[in-house]
Amino acid sequence: MTKTGIVVTLAMMGLLQACATTPQQQRQVGCVGAGVAGALAGAAVGNQLGGGSGNDILTAGGAVAGGVAANNAAGC
């Protein structure tokens, strides 16, 4: 995904949260946003480590770990 795609995705999540009418809907959108942002951050960190096929494994692992950590931190 390109940087532009990431920015557009995060902007859309913010707009969806603003359009949510109930606190429960806002929380659900916020949880998705936290998970996506955490996964992107984890993938970026994992991508910086390792080399070759190990780089792919660390990128995927970083994305999973970042998503889970962000959801836990957001209380989802």
C-alpha positions as CSV (number, residue, x, y, z in Angstrom):
1,M,0.0,0.0,0.0
2,T,1.3,3.4,-0.9
3,K,1.6,6.3,1.5
4,T,-1.2,8.0,-0.2
5,G,-3.4,5.0,0.3
6,I,-2.6,4.8,4.0
7,V,-3.4,8.5,4.5
8,V,-6.7,8.1,2.7
9,T,-7.6,5.0,4.7
10,L,-6.9,6.7,8.0
11,A,-8.8,9.8,6.9
12,M,-11.8,7.7,5.9
13,M,-11.8,6.0,9.4
14,G,-11.8,9.5,11.0
15,L,-14.8,10.5,8.9
16,L,-16.7,7.3,9.6
17,Q,-16.2,7.8,13.3
18,A,-17.5,11.4,13.0
19,C,-20.6,10.1,11.2
20,A,-21.3,7.4,13.8
21,T,-24.5,8.3,15.8
22,T,-24.1,6.2,18.9
23,P,-21.2,5.8,21.4
24,Q,-21.1,2.1,20.5
25,Q,-20.6,2.8,16.8
26,Q,-17.9,5.4,17.6
27,R,-16.1,2.8,19.8
28,Q,-16.3,0.2,17.0
29,V,-14.8,2.5,14.4
30,G,-12.2,3.6,16.9
31,C,-11.2,0.0,17.6
32,V,-10.8,-0.6,13.9
33,G,-8.7,2.5,13.5
34,A,-6.5,1.5,16.4
35,G,-6.0,-1.9,15.0
36,V,-5.1,-0.7,11.6
37,A,-2.8,2.0,12.9
38,G,-1.0,-0.4,15.2
39,A,-0.7,-3.0,12.4
40,L,0.9,-0.4,10.1
41,A,3.3,0.8,12.7
42,G,4.2,-2.8,13.6
43,A,4.7,-3.7,9.9
44,A,7.0,-0.6,9.5
45,V,9.1,-1.6,12.4
46,G,9.2,-5.3,11.4
47,N,10.2,-4.3,7.9
48,Q,13.3,-2.6,9.2
49,L,14.6,-5.8,10.7
50,G,16.0,-8.9,9.1
51,G,16.7,-9.6,5.5
52,G,15.5,-11.8,2.7
53,S,12.6,-14.1,3.6
54,G,13.2,-13.2,7.3
55,N,12.2,-9.6,6.4
56,D,8.8,-10.8,5.2
57,I,8.2,-12.9,8.3
58,L,9.2,-10.0,10.6
59,T,7.0,-7.6,8.7
60,A,4.0,-9.9,9.0
61,G,4.7,-10.6,12.6
62,G,5.1,-6.9,13.4
63,A,1.8,-6.2,11.7
64,V,0.0,-8.8,13.8
65,A,1.7,-7.8,17.1
66,G,1.1,-4.1,16.4
67,G,-2.6,-4.7,15.7
68,V,-3.1,-6.7,18.8
69,A,-1.1,-4.3,21.0
70,A,-3.1,-1.3,19.7
71,N,-6.4,-3.0,20.3
72,N,-5.4,-3.9,23.8
73,A,-4.2,-0.4,24.5
74,A,-7.5,1.1,23.1
75,G,-9.5,-1.3,25.3
76,C,-11.1,-3.1,22.5
